[in-house]
Amino acid sequence: MKHTPSQPQAGKAKPMKKTAKKSTALSTRALAAQIVLQVLDEGKSLSSLIPSVQASLKTQDLPLLQEICFGICRVLPRLEQIIQHLVDKPLKGKTRIVHCLLLVGLYQLLYMRIPPHAAVDEVVNATKALKSDSFRGLVNGVLRRFLREQESILAQVDKHWQTLHPEWFVNKLKKAYPNWRDIIHANNQKPPMWLRVNAQKNSPETYRTLLEKADILAESGPHPQALRLRFATAVEKLPHFAEGEVTVQDLSAQWAAVLLAPQNDEWILDACAAPGGKTTHILELAPQAKVIALDIEAQRLKRVEENLTRLNQQATVVCGDATQPDEWLAEIGQSAVQFDRILLDAPCSATGVIRRHPDIKWLRQETDIAQLTALQNNILKALWAKLKPNGILLYATCSVLPEENHEQIRTFLSEQPDAELLPLPFKEAVSGDKSAVGFQFIPQEKGGDGFYYAKLRKRV
């Protein structure tokens, strides 16, 4: 799914050049403060920042960095309110890095099992590497005061229930969903880890036995190939992961290939394919299908190629703009191709996967939604022209916003007389709008992410 919080139309992550050069001299806490600063003040995403410094970290430090950065973004408003109680004058401009260092310290004290004295000492020592040594006393004083007055400060901060989400987004949820609080609650939890067992190589029951032998507990899910791990684990520990027997993929996303129902020898387009989870699933279900995996970002397509290699699959990987299919089809010598099936995993707000990417809450702006819906409509129209009569287009997003989902499809159906909506094998959609079309998954604490599907057939 396109996760493009900073520039929804372009979908290109900005490289973290300065941090990558300095990272070897920085402690994990200092590096976390720099990354959080770039998320909050420069609009960069954790999914681009953390990989850019990963090579310079010790293996054991990466989970700590991820926990701090993702955790701060998850509970940011609560931490900000605590700082307001502790710091008389806001830290702005060049001192914003000190503010972010305080966020790091408070997150550790509140949410991690690091001894308080060790957490404080590490954060205080990080001021030197960040060239903020003159604030050493302030950082030390603020964190130690919080430890002394924690009970009274939290009583004030937690006096009212906090959504930990931007107001504009909460208002949209309230308007669309009677159970909007359930969505907020699920977003504020750490996401479950779901696996998709490769049906070409194993059954979920057999693979679950392999997991148990490796001391990894798993439970089956509503999808025929899905297993949910009781506790998240590194992919290297998953039995036969390198041989392609299993793929990490959210439960809701696993329905895409099943709903598309690919067949061998068909021409199939996976539009906006990176990182390739759905591409490989299509080929698991139809190994002889002629699949084109398209994405606008060349860098992200490397992940598609890696996944295809790991699963020993073949597809044509193309870097191109989904709104301009004639251009990239000509480049690969397939100008005459009409597709039997198209999976359009459309660029979207990614508001359905906030629990996996909590920085989305602070990167996405309300004004982005109109840009995204226009882009989605342009892609829909462009790809519809490349679909055979009687062909199937499956529209999908990892959004929970009606504008990008059932309202988008309802508009498309009204404008496209040869488009027919097909039923999906799910119960009634959870949206409060009874006229909704397609199906909307909402994030669930032990279930899948927020995802939308609509299946369209091209009438003859």
C-alpha positions, -999 to +999 in steps of 0.1 A: +000+000+000+012+035-008+022+050+025+030+086+014+023+109+043+043+139+034+036+142-004+006+122-013+008+129-051+044+123-056+048+095-031+085+099-027+103+098+006+130+123+014+164+108+022+178+115+057+212+127+045+225+146+075+215+121+101+229+092+082+263+109+081+264+117+118+247+085+131+279+066+139+288+091+166+253+092+182+238+071+209+205+054+203+187+081+223+203+110+205+195+093+171+159+088+182+156+125+191+170+135+157+146+112+139+115+124+159+126+160+151+126+152+114+091+136+116+076+165+135+093+195+119+103+183+084+074+160+076+096+129+070+083+094+077+097+068+101+096+042+072+122+062+054+142+076+083+149+044+103+162+023+073+185+052+064+204+048+097+200+011+102+234+001+088+252+023+113+234+007+143+244-023+163+219-051+157+207-051+193+201-013+192+176-013+163+146-026+183+153+001+210+154+028+183+121+016+167+103+013+201+112+048+211+105+065+177+072+046+170+061+049+206+066+086+208+045+091+177+018+068+191+014+088+224+028+122+213+000+145+227+003+130+262+040+135+262+036+171+249+012+179+277+036+166+303+064+188+289+041+218+292+038+211+329+075+208+333+091+235+310+081+271+315+093+284+282+087+263+250+119+250+233+118+263+198+141+268+168+175+253+174+164+241+208+137+218+193+162+189+194+163+193+232+124+192+232+126+159+213+152+146+237+128+152+265+102+132+245+126+104+244+133+105+281+096+107+291+087+079+268+113+056+284+102+065+319+065+059+312+064+031+287+096+011+289+112-012+315+144+006+316+154+016+352+146+053+357+182+063+367+196+046+336+170+062+313+177+097+327+215+093+325+214+081+289+192+110+278+213+135+297+245+122+282+230+125+247+230+163+249+267+164+242+265+144+210+236+166+199+257+198+205+233+208+232+255+203+262+245+236+277+210+221+282+223+191+301+211+206+334+177+214+321+172+179+307+184+163+339+162+186+360+130+182+340+132+144+339+141+141+376+113+165+385+089+143+365+100+113+386+093+132+418+059+147+407+048+120+384+016+111+402+002+147+403+013+156+368-003+125+353-035+132+373-037+165+355-027+152+321-050+122+322-080+140+337-099+136+304-098+108+279-073+115+251-077+102+216-040+108+208-051+117+173-054+150+154-087+167+158-096+168+121-092+130+118-113+123+149-140+146+135-141+126+103-143+093+122-172+106+143-191+115+112-185+082+094-186+056+122-210+050+151-181+030+167-154+056+161-140+051+196-132+015+188-111+026+158-092+051+180-086+024+206-073-001+181-050+026+165-034+033+199-024-003+204+007-021+190-003-040+159-005-078+159+019-098+136+001-118+109+016-144+086+005-156+052+014-193+047+024-201+011-003-225-001+021-238-027+044-251-001+025-258+031-008-257+050-014-233+079-019-262+103+015-278+093+033-245+095+018-238+129+034-270+141+067-258+128+063-225+147+055-244+179+087-264+175+105-231+173+087-219+205+066-195+185+029-195+194+004-188+167-034-188+162-054-193+131-075-165+116-106-160+095-085-160+063-076-196+050-039-189+049-035-166+079-018-171+113-015-145+140+015-147+162+009-145+200+041-124+202+058-105+174+092-120+164+120-113+139+114-128+105+148-146+107+133-167+134+104-179+113+109-214+100+118-215+063+111-178+058+141-175+035+127-203+014+094-185+009+072-207+030+057-178+048+052-140+043+045-113+069+013-096+058-016-081+077-049-101+078-070-075+060-044-072+032-044-109+027-079-107+012-067-087-018-054-116-039-083-139-028-109-114-039-091-108-072-092-145-079-063-147-104-062-175-129-032-191-147-023-176-181-042-144-174-027-109-178-028-094-144-017-059-133-008-052-097-008-014-097+010+004-069+026-029-060+054-021-036+065-037-014+052-068-032+031-087-006+001-088-028+021-095-060+036-126-045+002-137-031-013-134-067+015-157-079+010-182-051-026-186-062-019-185-100+018-194-106+014-192-144-003-159-145+014-131-165+018-105-138+030-069-141+040-053-108+039-015-112+050+012-089+060+049-093+090+046-069+120+028-082+135+024-047+104+007-034+104-017-064+136-032-050+115-047-022+092-062-048+121-079-066+135-092-033+102-107-024+098-123-058+133-138-055+126-151-020+095-169-032+111-180-065+084-163-086+084-145-119+068-111-127+075-081-149+085-053-125+079-019-140+086+016-127+059+039-140+029+062-134-004+044-130-022+074-145-001+069-177-004+032-186+004+037-224+038+050-215+051+021-195+033-005-215+051+008-246+084+007-227+081-030-220+068-038-255+032-046-244+013-017-259-015-040-271-021-057-237-056-056-221-057-070-186-079-098-174-076-086-139-063-054-122-055-050-085-055-012-078-040-008-043-045+029-046-023+056-031-042+067+000-041+085+034-030+052+051-054+061+080-062+024+083-027+014+093-020+041+119-011+015+145+017+003+122+027+038+112+018+061+140+037+090+125+009+092+099-012+110+126+013+139+125+024+138+089-010+136+072-030+168+068-067+172+062-059+190+029-041+159+016-074+140+013-087+160-016-054+156-035-055+119-029-091+114-040-084+132-072-053+110-078-073+079-071-100+089-095-074+096-122-058+062-117-091+044-117-101+060-151-067+054-167-065+017-157-102+010-165-094+017-201-068-011-200-092-037-186-107-063-210-145-066-214-157-089-186-124-081-168-122-076-130-107-045-112-103-048-075-100-014-058-083-014-024-070+012+001-056+010+036-078+040+045-108+043+067-120+076+052-153+074+032-140+100+006-113+076-005-134+045-003-171+039-008-177+075-019-149+073-044-164+041-059-199+053-058-188+083-079-169+061-103-199+039-108-221+069-116-197+081-142-187+048-158-218+031-174-199-001-182-188-006-145-207-031-124-202-036-087-198-073-076-207-087-042-180-095-017-181-125+007-183-104+039-211-093+062-226-058+060-200-030+061-194-013+094-197+022+081-226+042+095-236+051+059-261+025+048-257+035+011-220+025+013-207+002-015-179-023-013-166-034+022-148-015+049-126-033+074-118-013+105-087-019+126-093-044+154-070-050+183-064-087+176-076-086+140-066-069+108-059-033+098-083-008+083-088-017+047-114-011+020-123-033-010-146-029-040-148-054-068-158-041-102-166-060-135-164-044-169-196-050-187-195-061-224 
